[in-house]
Amino acid sequence: PPPQTGWERLRELWQRDELQRFPEDTVNLFKAAFTAGVVGWLYGGLPAFASARKAFIERSHGELFQNRADAVQSAHRAGLRGFIRYGWRWSWRVAAFSTIFNMVSTGLSVYRDKTTISNFAAAGGFTGGLFRMHLGLQGLAGGIVFGTAFGIPAGGLLLALQGLTGETLQEKRNRERRELYEQKLAEW
């Protein structure tokens, strides 16, 4: 039978099916983490590329290069080093923040068996507080307020996009669960 309690639904979120596939919510968590990592890399890496390339050009006026192509290649290598270094710094932070936010909001939605803006507000507050906890009590409180303030519009946007599709993820999950249960019951 379909899971009845919140803990059973949470356990089901991490279990594979007969074809060794994870549930759609779990796959969406992985996709969001990867996408956030790529976006963070671009966000941190592109300005660092331009800045490192410009700094190299400003510093290298007295250097001798074999030809113009060698000079351009050296400038691009300096920019690429900046892109990788600073892109990585932003990438893992944005990916971690996004993953924690999505795990908490999805976990709350699955546990409560309904998707509301309060799930996103709580996820934003938790994630913001977690990332600012090292700053002490003021940082923790500020992180919770800041995270909640950004979790509410993010949740509203996601709920609006789900509303445009005609079926929320919760309704889809319940429908698929019911259809699978009826199919197995008929086979039995």
N, C-alpha and C positions, 0 to 999 in steps of 0.2 A: 504493500500500500504506500501511497505518497507519504512523505514525512509529515508528522503532525506538530512537533515541537520546533522551537527555534534552533536548538542545538542539533537536531537531526537535519534540519535544512542547511545549517552551516557545515556539518560534516559532509553532506552531499555535494557541497560546493567544491570540495577538493578531491572527490572520488571520481575515478574514470568509469566510463560505461563499458558495455560489452565489447565495443570496438576500440577500447583503450583511448578514448577521446575524453578530454576534460569538458565540463559544462561550458556553455557559451559565456557566462559571466566570468569564469576563470580565464578563458581565452582572451576576453576583452581586457582583463587586468594586465595580462602579458603584453598585449598590443599597445595599451596605453603607456606602459612603462617604457617600451622600446621607442615609441613615438616621442615621449617626453625626453628621453635621452638624446635623440637626434635633434629635436628642437633646441634643447639646452646646449648641445654642441655647436649648433649653428649660431645661437644667440651669443654665446661666449667667444666662439672661434672667429667669426667673420670680422668683428671689430678688432680683435687681437691680431688677425692677419694683416689688416690694413695698417694698424699702429706699428707692428713689428717691422713691416716692410718699409714704412716711412722712416722709422728710427734707423734702420740699417742704411738707407740711402743718405740720411743726414750725417751719419757717423763715418761713412766710407768715402768721403770726398778725397782723402789723401791716398787711398789704396790704389794699387796698380792692378788692373785686370787685363787679361790677355786680349779680350775683345768685348764688344758691347753685349753679345750673347752671354758671356761669362758673368758680366756684371748683373744682367737681368736675372740670370739663373740664381746667383747668390742672393739677390734681393727676394726672389720667390722662396728660396729655401728658408730664409730668415722668417718670412711671413708664414710659411707652413709650420715651422717650429712653434711660432706663437699661436697659430690656429689649433694645433694639437694640444699644446700645454694648457691654454686657457679654455679651449673648448671642452677638454676633459673635466676641468674643474667645475664648469657650469653643468656639464652633462650629467654627472652622477648626482649632483645636488637636486637638479630639477627632476630627474628620474626617481630619486628616492622620495622627494616630496609628493610627486604625483602618485607614485605607487602606494604610499602610506594613505594618502587622501582617498584614493579609489578603493583600497582594501577596507578601510573603515566604513566608507559610505555603502559599499556593496555588502559588507558583512552586516551592517545595521538593517539594510533593506531586506536581505535574505532572512535574518533572524526575526525581524518584526513582520515579515511577509507583506510589506507595503513600502512604497517609495514615496517619501515626503521630503520637503525642503529641510525639515529639522534634521534628517539624516545627514544631509550635506553640510548643514551648519555645525553639527557636532563633529563631523569628520574634519572640517576646516579648523575648528577650534582645537581639536586634539593634535592635528598635524602642526598647526602654527605654534601651539604651546610646546610641543616636542622639539621643534627646531629652534626655539628661543629659550629653552629651559636652562641652557648653560649661562645665560645672562642674569640668573638669579630670579627672585620672586617677581620683580618688576618686568623682566623680560618674559617670564612665563605668562603673566597676566596680559601683557601687550601682545604676545603671540596668539593667545587664545582669542582676544578681541579682534585682532587683525585677521586671523584665520576664519573666524566666524563671519566677519564682515565680507570676506571674499568667498566663503563657502555658500552663502545664501544666493548671490547672483549666479554663481556657477551651477548650483542645483536648480535654480529657476530656469536657466538656459537649457540644461539637460532635460528637465521635465517638459519644457515647451517643445524641444526637438522630438522627444518621444511622443508627445501629443500629436504632432504633425504626421507621424507615421501611422497613427490610428490604433496602435496597440503598444502598451508599455512593455518593458522587459518583464515586469512582474506578471502581467496577464499572459504574455507569451510563455513564460516559464511554467505557469500553472496549467495552461492549455496543453503544452507538450507533455507535462507530467501526467495529466489526466488521460491523454491519448495513449501514452505508453502503458499506463496501468490497465486501461481498458483492453488494449491489444494483448498484453500478457495474460489478462484474465480470460479472454476469449481463447487464447492458445491453450491454456491450462484446462 
